[in-house]
């Protein structure tokens, strides 16, 4: 009698979801830190911007590089969301059952999964807006242009919601990823889980504080600098025809 082959598709999808989630989480960590260069100075943020535009590699700025990177991250983002959505509650009834069970069992990891569902739903809409702007307006990134987008284009509240959702989603995801694949588990799983959870909470708090500080600084610049003439920041040390 011929044995029925196991369907490996769910396992492959789980691995792909984990891989894309890891890539996006690492990207988010770097992205928030690079954005935080504004806390050092306008000049530092400008230098980070032209680095991603290829200036230090090609001697000229190519904003299209940022469009390409945004499109690549957007593709991974959609792929990750498409795979993850299969685990979302398919109806309000399912959602109520899960929430009731979570409350009754008082299982913190189940609660964290629900947080990921909610933040993932938020990110699908808010993150798509941000990625679209980065793809279509890569030239409008810099100390003044970015600050103007936060204030004059009223993107501040959206970026605030995006920050909270993306940081929470990313580090909860990394925590669950470590548990799922047994990374650094050690002999005592309770102790390792406790350490991972502490690290998760610490990183969430740290990155939200860094992100909020950056958002406050961009908001301050947006209110104090008149960008109505659309004249972008000009470096005092790097002279170029335009930025």
Secondary structure, DSSP 8 states (H G I E B T S, - for coil): --------HHHHHHHHHHHHHHHHHHHHHHHHHHHGGGGT-HHHHHHHHHHHTTHHHHSS--THHHHHHHHHHHHHHHHHHHHHGGGS-SSHHHHHHHHHHHHHHT-HHHHHHHHHHHHHHHHHHHHHHHHHHHHH-TTS-SHHHHHHHHHTT--HHHHHHHHHHHHHHHHHHHHHHHHHHTTT--S-HHHHHHHHHHHHHHHHHHHHHHHHHHHHHHHHHHHHS--TT------SSS--S--
